[in-house]
Amino acid sequence: MIKSALAAVVAAPLFAGAAVAGPYVNVEANSASLGSDYIGTETDLHVGYEGDLGESASWYIQAGPAFVALDGEDLETEFSGRLGAEVAVTEDLDLYGEFKYLSGDDALYRTEVGVKYTF
């Protein structure tokens, strides 16, 4: 599973119709609390590729290990990945979306969509 996902990450730019801007490394830590009760932290260590889709859109794909530290539990190492895009609707308005995957006993799938207005 992990080998095929990593192969897809590496091969994705080869099949993209647009130019690839290049590889990057993204390290991100996300912590969660419910009220004053700390739940845990997930730290992603990703390698990714990003590129343009014409003049007004861009895409990215990234994947790598995710270190999951839930409160009171041992550190778990999982696999995580993200795929996203951003489209400029006007000079001041962008739409974006992201799909995230986190492996584990109960795999986590998350989507994020939004609008960014610059003024």
ChimeraX attribute file (.defattr): number of C-alpha atoms within 10 A of each C-alpha:
attribute: neighborCount
match mode: 1-to-1
recipient: residues
	/A:1	8
	/A:2	14
	/A:3	8
	/A:4	9
	/A:5	15
	/A:6	17
	/A:7	11
	/A:8	14
	/A:9	22
	/A:10	17
	/A:11	11
	/A:12	13
	/A:13	20
	/A:14	12
	/A:15	7
	/A:16	13
	/A:17	11
	/A:18	14
	/A:19	14
	/A:20	17
	/A:21	14
	/A:22	11
	/A:23	15
	/A:24	12
	/A:25	13
	/A:26	12
	/A:27	11
	/A:28	11
	/A:29	12
	/A:30	10
	/A:31	13
	/A:32	13
	/A:33	10
	/A:34	7
	/A:35	7
	/A:36	7
	/A:37	9
	/A:38	13
	/A:39	14
	/A:40	15
	/A:41	18
	/A:42	20
	/A:43	17
	/A:44	23
	/A:45	19
	/A:46	20
	/A:47	19
	/A:48	19
	/A:49	20
	/A:50	20
	/A:51	20
	/A:52	19
	/A:53	17
	/A:54	11
	/A:55	8
	/A:56	13
	/A:57	16
	/A:58	20
	/A:59	21
	/A:60	23
	/A:61	24
	/A:62	23
	/A:63	27
	/A:64	23
	/A:65	18
	/A:66	23
	/A:67	18
	/A:68	22
	/A:69	17
	/A:70	16
	/A:71	12
	/A:72	9
	/A:73	9
	/A:74	9
	/A:75	13
	/A:76	12
	/A:77	16
	/A:78	18
	/A:79	21
	/A:80	25
	/A:81	24
	/A:82	20
	/A:83	19
	/A:84	18
	/A:85	19
	/A:86	21
	/A:87	19
	/A:88	16
	/A:89	12
	/A:90	10
	/A:91	10
	/A:92	10
	/A:93	13
	/A:94	17
	/A:95	16
	/A:96	17
	/A:97	15
	/A:98	17
	/A:99	15
	/A:100	17
	/A:101	16
	/A:102	22
	/A:103	17
	/A:104	13
	/A:105	7
	/A:106	7
	/A:107	11
	/A:108	11
	/A:109	13
	/A:110	10
	/A:111	12
	/A:112	10
	/A:113	12
	/A:114	10
	/A:115	14
	/A:116	12
	/A:117	10
	/A:118	8
	/A:119	6
